[in-house]
Amino acid sequence: MILKKKKNVYKNRKSMNEMHEFYDETLASLNVPYVDSYIRTSFGRTHSLLVGDPGKPRVCTIHGGNGITTLNLKLFLPLLKDFSIIAPDVVGMPGKSAPYRNISSSKDEYGIWIKEVLDHYKVDKISFVVSSYSSAMFLSFAKSYPEMVDKALLLVPSGIAHGPVMPMLSNMMVPFIKYYFHPTVKGLNGVIQCMGGKGDEDWRRFFNLMMSGYKMEMRPPREYKKDELNCIRSPLLIIASDNDIFFPADRVFKKAKEIFCKCSVHCVRIKSKHLPSEKVMIKVCNKTTEFF
């Protein structure tokens, strides 16, 4: 595969350096042991963390679209009691991987990228912890390499069914774009109010950095069809919320029962916006540990 570098996803080097500084600060604040690696993939150099006690069973987590590994780890921190976590930075998104969008969701290239990351860790089979955009990334992997999936948590997942388009555009996309071109405190509050994360200074700082200095991925991940997922046999835990503007629970659960016809699917409803609170995430992690 010939790697074609596209435009840098940061506005300038200063914006990239600020994001990397935020990454280092928030990773240190987690106060957990980790080993970081740089992995050569077909889509660019990938930075990845192995977090926690390496002697414990491993799970793989991937941050959501326009997200960042350190805050994703913050959400799933309770899992480190029982597991170690492989956590790569998605190429072309905030983090320390190559800052170019070389991976196509429509061509199922995320599955290839994930496979190359797991090959670095010599993984034959593993459970996944994914949320939002990374759920579609996981499905790209699972349909191509179903034998490598043990179990999976899909939290507020993409790739299955989305919410009504107009509310998403008016309540979320427009505020994002407005803030990108004209950042104000009021605009930032509006985004956080819609997404979740209110009162968490780390998320507030990240939203500010992401929307002011990074060129966001605005294309939604594709949704998968029943005949594409017939090969998946692994048990799935799907957790979603009625208050999620992107992937509301009723739509997700209904479609999941249709497209995952060859595996057991456990659906759990939470009270949350798209970004669950720390209190909700403790319940999510406990449920996930029981399921795994």
N, C-alpha and C positions, 0 to 999 in steps of 0.2 A: 504494500500500500504506500502510495506517495503522499507524504504529508504536505499539505498546502497551508501555509500560514496566512490567516486572515488578519483583519485589523485588530489591534490591541483592544481589549475590553475595558481598559482604564482610560480616562481622559488624558492623563499624563503620568509621568514617573512619580511625581509627588503623591498623587492619589493612590498609586500602587504601593508605595512605601508606607503610607498611612494605614492601608489595609493590612499589610504585613506586620506592622507594629501592633495593630489591634489583635491580630491573630496570635502573636507571641504573648501579649499581655493576658489575653483571655485563656490561652492554653496554660500559662503559668498559674493563673488563679484557680484552675481546677484542682491543682495540687495532687496530680496522679502521675505514676510512672509511665513513661512512653519511650518508644524508639521510633524515630522518623527515618524514612527512606525516600529516595528519588528513583522512580521506576521509568524505564524507557517503554513507551507504548506507541502504537501506530498513529496515535492522535496527538502526541506531544508528551513532554516530560511530566510525569505525575508524582506529586508529593503525597505521601501516605503515612499515617500514624498507626502503630500497634500499641494500644493503650491498655494498662492494667497488668495483672500478673500473667506472664506468658504461659504459665503452667496450667491455667484454667481453660476450659473449652472456649473456642473462638466463635464470635459472631461478626458479621460484616454490616456496617452502617454507612449510608451515603447521605450527605446533606441534600436539602431540597434545592429547587431552582433559585438562582440568585442568592443562595445561602452560603454558609461557611461552616467548616468542620468543627471548629471549637465550640460554637454555640449549639450545634447539633449534639455534640458530646455532652454538653451541659444538660440538655434535655434527658439524655439516656444514662446519665451518670449512675443511677442506682443499679444498673445492670452489671457494673463492675464488681459487685459483691460476689457474683457467680460466674462471670464471664470475662474474657479479655476481648478487646474490640479492634477490628481492622477498620480504619476510617480514612479513605482516600479523599483528596481534594479534587473535585470535578474539574477537568480541563475546560478552560474558558469561563470559569466562574470564580467568585471571590475565594482567595486562598493562595497557595504557593505553587500550584501546578501551572503549566504553560498558559499564558493569558490570551489564548486565541481560541475562537469557537470552531473547532475542527470536527466535532462529533455531531452527527445528524440523528435526530430522534425519528424522523420519518423513514430512515434507512435501517433502523434497528442497530445502529453502531454503538449505542451505549452498552449493549450486551457484550460486544467484542471487547470494549474497553474494560469492563468489569472482569471479564475472563483473564485478560492480560495482567490486571492487578493481582487477582487471586493466584495466578500462576507464579508470581514473584514470591508469594508466601507458601507455595507448594500445597495449596488447598485442593482436596479432592471433593469434599462435600461440606457445606456450611449453612448455618441459619442466617437469615437476613433481618435487619431492623431498618425499615425505610419509611419515609413520610413524604407527603406532597409530591413534588416533581420526581423525586427519586423512586417512587413506587413504579412509575412508568419505566424508569431506567431498569429496575429490577425485573419487570415483566419482559423487557427486551432480552435480558439475560436468561430468564427462566424458560422462555419458549425455545431458545437455542441450546441451552445446557441444562435441561430439567433434572438430569441425574446428579447435578452438583448442588441442588437445593434440598436441604434437610427440612426446615420449616421457615416460615416468614411472618413477621408482623408488618402489616401495611397500615400506617397511621395517616388519617385524613388524606387518603390516597388519590393520586392522579392515575390516568391510564384506564379507568373504569367508566366513570360517568362524571360530568361536570354540572355545575349549577346553571341557572338561567343567565344568558349572556348579558343582557342589558344591566341588571344590578351589578354584575362584576365590572362592567365598563364604567358605570356612573359612580359607584361607591369605592372602587379600588384603582382601576387603571388610570382614570383621569387625575385623581390626587397624586399618584405616583409620578405621572408625567409632569404635572404642574410643579411638584417639588423639585424634580430633576432640573428644570429650567429656572425656577425661582424659589429657592429654599426659604421657608419661614417656619417659625416654631408652631404656628397654627396648622400649617400644612403637614408637618411631621406628626403632630398630635392626631390629625385626621387619619393618617395612614395607620398609626399604632392602634387607634380606636377600632379600626376595621379588622386589622390583622390579629390583634392580641399582643401580649407582651407589655401591657401597661404597668408602669411601676418598676420595670427591670431596666436598670441603667445600661447594661451591656447591650441589650437588644436595641435600646434607643440610640446608642452610639453607632451600632452597626447599621441600622436603617439610614442614619444620617450619612455615613460614609458610603454606603452602597448606592444611595439615590443621588448623591452629589458628585461622586467621582468615578463611578463605574457605569458602563453602558449595559443596562439591564437586558436580559434575555426576555423578550416580550412574547415570543411564540410559544403557545401552549404545547405540552407533550401530546402525542397522539393517543387515541383510545383504542384498546385492543378488542378484537372480535372473538367469538366463541371458537371458531375453527382454528384460530391461531394458538389457542391455549389448551387444546385437547391433550397435549403431551404432559401437562403439569399434573403431578400426582401428590405433591407435597402438601401437608396441611397448612392452611392460611388463617391467620388471625387478623381480621379487618376491624379497625377501630375508627369511628367517624362521628361527626357532630352535626346536629340539625342547624347549628348556628354558623357553620363554616360556609362562607360565601362562595368558595371555589368548588368544593366537592361535598355537598350536603349528604347526610347519612341516608335518608330515604332513597335518593337516587342511586347512591353507591351500593347500598345493600341489595336493592332490587336487581341491578345489573350484574352484580357479583354472583348472585345465585344462578344467573343465566349463563355467564361465560365460563365460570369455573365448575364445569359439570363432571369432571373426573377426579376431583379432590375434595376433601372435607374443608368447609369454610365456616369459621366461627365469627359471628358479627357482634360487636359490642358498641353500644352508644355511649358517648361522653357528653358532658355539658361544657362546651368550650367554643372559642372562635377557632380560626385556622391554626393559630399558634397557642397550644395548650399552656396553662399556668404550671408552675412548679408543683403545686398540690395535685393537679390532675395527672401530671407526668409520673408522680410516685405511684399512683394507681395503675397507670398504663404499664409501667415497668414491672410492677408486681404481677399483673395479669400476664405479661409477656414471659416472665420467668416461669410461672406456672405452666404456661403453654409449651414452652421449649423443653 
